[in-house]
Amino acid sequence: VSTQSTGLEKLGSEEPYFIPYSKHGLKVIILDGTDICMTSHPPGTPEYEKAKEYLDRLTKENAPNAYPWNAAISPEQLTWFENSLKNSREAGEKVMVFCHYPILLDSAGKRHLLWNWQETLDIVRRYNDVVTSYVCGHYHKGGYAIDCGVHHLTLPAIVEAPNNSNAFAVVDVYVDKIEIRGYGLSLIHI
């Protein structure tokens, strides 16, 4: 067990997936896409071996996203996610979802999708009356698409910005819309 701070305690959570904001009919959900991940755990640990087995299975299935730079969300977290969306539906809330990994092919390259993108996307589609947007990164080019009324925004990677430059985006949330203003390399304006 690490004694280093993850910074999550500053956001009011001990888990890497959580709800940092839930007010005025809007909920923000942060998913941990590195739940099952080879790059987040040292080789030889049980977590690494679990991720390696997952990747090996995808490789045998010739999955286009079977690469070690991708990862998966655990079944436990997916259950938590679906229950959170169910609670939001019952409360009449709208939800913005954030995760590092994309889940929609039309908003990212197929080689960069979450390992269990289809299962995660199926949950988002079941709750498309609640989920307004799914915001992610990982696919450095960025992308955007609407699926079943849900906006899928893949932000371009700031690591691609030239040295000594700046790249960021500002998200303004209103009752009836969300505005994203990009600066520098992140020239997305929605």
C-alpha positions as CSV (number, residue, x, y, z in Angstrom):
1,V,0.0,0.0,0.0
2,S,1.4,3.3,-1.1
3,T,1.8,6.1,1.5
4,Q,2.0,8.7,-1.2
5,S,-0.9,11.1,-1.7
6,T,-2.9,10.6,-4.9
7,G,-4.5,14.0,-4.5
8,L,-8.0,12.4,-4.4
9,E,-8.5,13.4,-0.8
10,K,-8.5,17.0,-2.0
11,L,-11.5,16.2,-4.1
12,G,-13.3,14.5,-1.3
13,S,-12.7,10.9,-2.4
14,E,-10.6,8.0,-1.5
15,E,-11.6,6.1,-4.7
16,P,-10.2,6.9,-8.2
17,Y,-13.8,7.0,-9.5
18,F,-16.2,9.3,-7.8
19,I,-18.8,12.1,-8.0
20,P,-17.0,15.5,-7.3
21,Y,-20.0,17.6,-8.1
22,S,-23.8,17.2,-7.7
23,K,-25.8,20.4,-7.4
24,H,-28.6,22.2,-9.2
25,G,-29.7,19.1,-11.1
26,L,-26.2,18.4,-12.6
27,K,-23.9,15.6,-11.5
28,V,-20.3,15.1,-12.6
29,I,-19.0,11.5,-12.6
30,I,-15.3,10.7,-12.9
31,L,-14.6,7.1,-14.1
32,D,-11.2,5.4,-13.5
33,G,-10.3,4.0,-16.9
34,T,-7.1,2.6,-15.4
35,D,-8.9,0.2,-13.1
36,I,-7.5,-2.8,-15.1
37,C,-4.3,-1.5,-16.6
38,M,-0.8,-2.7,-17.3
39,T,0.8,0.7,-17.2
40,S,-0.5,1.6,-13.7
41,H,0.8,-1.4,-11.9
42,P,4.3,-2.9,-11.6
43,P,5.0,-6.2,-13.5
44,G,4.4,-9.2,-11.2
45,T,1.7,-7.7,-9.1
46,P,-1.8,-9.3,-9.1
47,E,-3.2,-6.1,-10.7
48,Y,-0.7,-6.2,-13.5
49,E,-1.3,-9.9,-14.1
50,K,-5.1,-9.3,-14.3
51,A,-4.6,-6.6,-16.9
52,K,-2.2,-8.8,-18.9
53,E,-4.8,-11.6,-18.9
54,Y,-7.4,-9.2,-20.1
55,L,-5.1,-7.9,-22.9
56,D,-4.1,-11.5,-23.9
57,R,-7.8,-12.4,-24.3
58,L,-8.4,-9.3,-26.5
59,T,-5.3,-10.1,-28.5
60,K,-6.6,-13.7,-29.2
61,E,-9.9,-12.2,-30.3
62,N,-8.0,-9.8,-32.7
63,A,-9.6,-6.8,-31.0
64,P,-8.5,-3.6,-32.7
65,N,-7.9,-1.9,-29.3
66,A,-5.7,-4.8,-27.9
67,Y,-2.7,-2.6,-26.9
68,P,-1.0,-2.2,-23.6
69,W,-1.6,1.6,-23.6
70,N,-5.3,1.0,-23.2
71,A,-7.1,-0.3,-20.1
72,A,-10.5,-1.4,-18.8
73,I,-13.1,-0.4,-16.1
74,S,-13.7,-3.2,-13.6
75,P,-17.1,-4.8,-13.3
76,E,-17.4,-3.4,-9.7
77,Q,-16.9,0.2,-11.0
78,L,-19.3,-0.4,-13.9
79,T,-22.0,-1.5,-11.4
80,W,-21.3,1.6,-9.4
81,F,-21.5,3.7,-12.5
82,E,-24.9,2.3,-13.6
83,N,-26.3,2.6,-10.1
84,S,-25.1,6.3,-10.0
85,L,-26.9,6.9,-13.3
86,K,-30.0,5.1,-12.0
87,N,-30.0,7.4,-9.0
88,S,-29.6,10.4,-11.2
89,R,-32.5,9.4,-13.4
90,E,-34.7,9.0,-10.2
91,A,-33.5,12.4,-9.0
92,G,-34.1,14.1,-12.4
93,E,-30.4,15.0,-12.7
94,K,-28.3,15.4,-15.8
95,V,-24.8,13.9,-15.8
96,M,-21.5,14.7,-17.4
97,V,-19.1,11.8,-17.5
98,F,-15.3,12.1,-17.6
99,C,-12.8,9.3,-18.2
100,H,-9.4,9.2,-19.8
101,Y,-10.3,6.6,-22.4
102,P,-12.9,7.0,-25.2
103,I,-15.7,4.6,-25.7
104,L,-17.1,5.7,-29.1
105,L,-15.3,4.9,-32.3
106,D,-16.7,7.9,-34.1
107,S,-14.9,10.2,-31.6
108,A,-11.6,8.4,-31.5
109,G,-9.4,5.9,-33.3
110,K,-10.3,2.3,-32.9
111,R,-6.8,1.5,-31.5
112,H,-7.4,3.9,-28.6
113,L,-10.8,2.7,-27.2
114,L,-11.2,1.5,-23.6
115,W,-10.8,-2.3,-23.6
116,N,-14.4,-2.7,-22.5
117,W,-15.7,0.2,-24.5
118,Q,-18.8,-1.6,-25.7
119,E,-20.0,-2.5,-22.2
120,T,-19.4,1.0,-21.0
121,L,-21.0,2.6,-24.0
122,D,-24.1,0.3,-23.6
123,I,-24.5,1.8,-20.1
124,V,-24.3,5.3,-21.4
125,R,-26.8,4.5,-24.1
126,R,-29.3,3.0,-21.6
127,Y,-29.1,6.3,-19.7
128,N,-29.0,8.7,-22.6
129,D,-31.9,10.5,-21.0
130,V,-29.6,11.3,-18.1
131,V,-26.1,11.5,-19.6
132,T,-25.5,14.7,-21.6
133,S,-21.8,14.2,-22.4
134,Y,-18.8,11.8,-22.2
135,V,-15.5,13.8,-22.1
136,C,-12.2,12.0,-22.5
137,G,-8.7,12.2,-23.9
138,H,-6.2,9.5,-24.8
139,Y,-6.6,9.8,-28.6
140,H,-4.2,12.6,-29.2
141,K,-5.9,14.0,-32.3
142,G,-9.1,14.5,-30.5
143,G,-12.6,14.0,-31.9
144,Y,-16.3,14.6,-31.5
145,A,-19.5,12.8,-32.3
146,I,-23.1,12.5,-31.0
147,D,-24.4,9.0,-30.3
148,C,-28.0,8.5,-29.1
149,G,-28.2,12.2,-28.1
150,V,-25.0,12.0,-26.0
151,H,-22.1,14.3,-26.9
152,H,-18.8,12.3,-27.0
153,L,-15.8,14.7,-26.9
154,T,-12.2,13.5,-27.1
155,L,-10.0,16.4,-26.2
156,P,-6.7,16.7,-28.2
157,A,-3.6,15.9,-26.2
158,I,-1.8,18.9,-24.8
159,V,1.5,16.9,-24.9
160,E,1.4,17.5,-28.7
161,A,1.6,21.2,-28.2
162,P,4.9,22.8,-29.3
163,N,7.4,23.6,-26.5
164,N,7.0,26.9,-24.8
165,S,3.3,27.1,-25.8
166,N,0.1,26.7,-23.9
167,A,-2.9,24.5,-24.6
168,F,-6.0,24.1,-22.5
169,A,-9.8,24.3,-22.5
170,V,-12.3,26.0,-20.3
171,V,-15.7,24.4,-19.7
172,D,-18.7,26.6,-18.9
173,V,-21.8,24.8,-17.8
174,Y,-25.2,26.5,-18.1
175,V,-28.7,25.3,-17.4
176,D,-29.4,24.6,-21.1
177,K,-26.0,24.2,-22.6
178,I,-22.3,23.4,-22.1
179,E,-19.6,25.6,-23.8
180,I,-16.1,24.4,-24.3
181,R,-13.5,26.9,-25.4
182,G,-10.2,25.6,-26.4
183,Y,-6.9,27.6,-26.5
184,G,-3.6,26.8,-28.1
185,L,-3.6,23.3,-29.5
186,S,-7.0,22.6,-27.9
187,L,-8.8,24.7,-30.5
188,I,-12.1,23.0,-29.8
189,H,-15.1,25.3,-29.6
190,I,-18.4,23.6,-28.9
